């Protein structure tokens, strides 16, 4: 596989890779993985869609009470 990049950009990327003690290939792979890693899986997509449609949501009228319930849940474990 080959790619063509602007030479000035490649020089800057090489400097960044060197500063992180990475090879150019490894640095580019890391950047790509970081970007692609943000794609939600099917379960997350479903949860986001449900939330947008109000499915499974409960109204919250007391933010202090909400945080207290979170603290209680965390201290149970």
N, C-alpha and C positions, 0 to 999 in steps of 0.2 A: 504494500500500500504506500502511496506517496502523496504528498501534499505540496502545494506551492504557497509560500507565504512571502509577504513583503520583507525584504532583507533587513530593514530597520527594525521591524517588529521582532524578527528572529534574534537579532543582536540583543535587544532588550530582554527577551525571554531567556536567552542564554545567560545573561548576567543574573537574572533572578534565580535561575536554576543553580548556578554556581554559588550564589550567596546562601542557598539552602543546602549546599553540598549534595545536589542531585544531578543526575544526567539530564540532558535536554529531553530525552524520551520520557524518563521517569517524571519529570516536572510536568510535561504536557499531559501524561496519563493521569497524574494527580489532579490537575485542573479539570480534565474531562470527567473524572469520576466524581469530583465534588459537584459538578453541575448536573450530571445525570443522576447522581444519588438523590437529588431532590424531587424526583418523579414519584408521586405517591403510588402505593400498591393498590390492588383492587379493593381491599378492605377499607383502606383510608379514603379512597374515592367514594365508596358507598357511604361512609360516615359523614364525609363532607356534604354529599348530596342530601342525606337525611337531615343534617343540621340546617342546610339552606331552606329545606322544606318544612322545618319545624317538627320533624319526626323525632320522638323520644326526648324532647326537651322539656324541662320543667321551668316555670317562671321563678325568678329570683328577685324577691323584694327586699331582702336584708343581706347586704354584702358582708357585714360583720358576722352574721350567723353562718353565712356560707363559708367564710374563712375558718370559723370555729369548727364547723363540721369537717373541714379538710384536716385541720390540726388533730381532731379526734381520730380520724381515719388513719393518719400517719403514725400516731402514737400507739395504735392497736398492733401494728406490725412490729 
